[in-house]
Amino acid sequence: MQNKVIVLASFVDSSTDLKWIEIQLYKLSIFTYAQNKKGNAVEIHWITNSSRLKKLISACIEQQEIDIIVSVAEINLTMDLVGDTSDDNWFEEDVSDEVKSYIESSHNAALEIVPPAALDELPVWFFGITPCAMPSFLEAEDFVDVYTQQLPKAFQPKAAALLAYVFAQDCEVGDGWSTVNNYKVQLICFANFLNGVAAAYGDIFYENEVYEMGRSLDVDYLYIGGRLTESEFSSMEGISEDEENISELALMDLVSRTAPDLIEEMKGSHGLHYLFAILCWCLAPSYNEPVNDKLSSLLNDDVEWGNNDGFVLFSFLDTGRIEF
C-alpha cells in the first residue's frame, strides 16, 4: 500500500467563491475514493492566507456531504498589504516556507512524485507517497538499517517510499532460493544506481560498494556463480584463487549486467522525465512554486537548456554514463 500526501495552497480574496471550492473538493473526493478502494489512505493539507477558505471548505463538505477530510493551515503573510492585493505572486514565498515546514515535520519520509492527471488544475504544491513500512523481506531479515546505510544520505529518509515506488512486488522470506537471491541482487543494483545518481548530481564522489552490499545482504554466491555468463567465467582465468576476490568480481559482473535492465524498467514504468524529476526532488527539495510549474521549470532549465547538475543527471539516466 502507498498512502498519499497532498499539500495544496491558494490565495483567497473577495473574488473566491464557494463554487470554485466545491469543484476542487469534488475532484479531491473522487481521487480519495478511488485510492481508498485500492487500500490507500489520502491525507490532504490546504494552506491559505485566510480563515475564509476554512469556512468555505467546511460549509461545502457539510452541505454536499462530501466524504473527505481536509486540514487547513492559515499563514501570516510577511508582506505589508498595500495597493492591489489581488496579485498573489508574493503569496508564494510564504507558502514555500509553510510547505517546507509541514513536509519536514510531518512527512519527511514521503517521496515527492508528479501528481496524476486526476488532480490537474488543482493548486497542488506537493504530492507524495508514504508506504506503510519497509518491504517485509528487509524487515523480516533485519536488513533495514544495513541496506539503508548503503544509500546516499539524500535518499535514506525516503528509502521505504523509493523501494515501494520502484519494486511493484516485494519478496517474501518463504520465497524460493533463486527468487530471494535475485531480489537481493536487484536491491544492490538499485542502491548502486542511486549512488550513481548522487554522483551525477554532484552530491558525492561515486564509490562502488557492490561487494560490501552483497556481504551485508548475505547474497548466496552459489547463485551468483550460476548467473555468470561463459565470457564472465573466462575473464576470471588467471585471477588469484582468493575466494573473496573472485566473489567480489563475480558479483560486480552480475550487477553491471543486471543494472541497465532495472534502469530501463524504471524508465519504462515511470517515464524518463518523471523519473528525473523525482530523483532531483529527493536530492534538492524545493517548494517555491506549484508542482506542475516546478516540473516545467526543471525540465526546461536542466534538460532543454543544459543548466546545472541536473543536465548531468539527465544524461546519466538517458545513457548510463556520467559526463561532466
C-alpha positions, 0 to 999 in steps of 0.5 A, a space after each residue: 500500500 502507498 498512502 498519499 500526501 497532498 499539500 495544496 495552497 491558494 490565495 483567497 480574496 473577495 473574488 473566491 467563491 464557494 463554487 470554485 471550492 466545491 469543484 476542487 473538493 469534488 475532484 479531491 473526493 473522487 481521487 480519495 475514493 478511488 485510492 481508498 478502494 485500492 487500500 490507500 489512505 489520502 491525507 490532504 493539507 490546504 494552506 491559505 492566507 485566510 480563515 475564509 477558505 476554512 469556512 468555505 471548505 467546511 460549509 461545502 463538505 457539510 452541505 454536499 456531504 462530501 466524504 473527505 477530510 481536509 486540514 487547513 493551515 492559515 499563514 501570516 503573510 510577511 508582506 505589508 498589504 498595500 495597493 492591489 492585493 489581488 496579485 498573489 505572486 508574493 503569496 508564494 514565498 510564504 507558502 514555500 516556507 509553510 510547505 517546507 515546514 509541514 513536509 519536514 515535520 510531518 512527512 519527511 519520509 514521503 517521496 515527492 512524485 508528479 501528481 496524476 492527471 486526476 488532480 490537474 488544475 488543482 493548486 497542488 504544491 506537493 504530492 507524495 507517497 508514504 508506504 506503510 513500512 519497509 518491504 517485509 523481506 528487509 524487515 523480516 531479515 533485519 536488513 533495514 538499517 544495513 541496506 539503508 546505510 548503503 544509500 546516499 544520505 539524500 535518499 535514506 529518509 525516503 528509502 521505504 517510499 523509493 523501494 515501494 515506488 520502484 519494486 511493484 512486488 516485494 519478496 517474501 522470506 518463504 520465497 524460493 532460493 533463486 527468487 530471494 537471491 535475485 531480489 537481493 541482487 536487484 536491491 544492490 543494483 538499485 542502491 548502486 544506481 542511486 549512488 550513481 545518481 548522487 554522483 551525477 548530481 554532484 552530491 558525492 564522489 561515486 564509490 562502488 560498494 557492490 561487494 560490501 552490499 552483497 556481504 551485508 545482504 548475505 547474497 548466496 554466491 552459489 547463485 551468483 556463480 550460476 548467473 555468470 555468463 561463459 565470457 564472465 567465467 573466462 575473464 576470471 582465468 588467471 585471477 588469484 584463487 582468493 575466494 573473496 576476490 573472485 566473489 567480489 568480481 563475480 558479483 560486480 559482473 552480475 550487477 553491471 549486467 543486471 543494472 541497465 535492465 532495472 534502469 530501463 524498467 524504471 524508465 519504462 514504468 515511470 517515464 524518463 522525465 518523471 523519473 528525473 524529476 523525482 530523483 532531483 526532488 529527493 536530492 534538492 527539495 524545493 517548494 517555491 512554486 506549484 508542482 506542475 510549474 516546478 516540473 516545467 521549470 526543471 525540465 526546461 532549465 536542466 534538460 532543454 537548456 543544459 543548466 546545472 547538475 541536473 543536465 548531468 543527471 539527465 544524461 546519466 539516466 538517458 545513457 548510463 554514463 556520467 559526463 561532466 
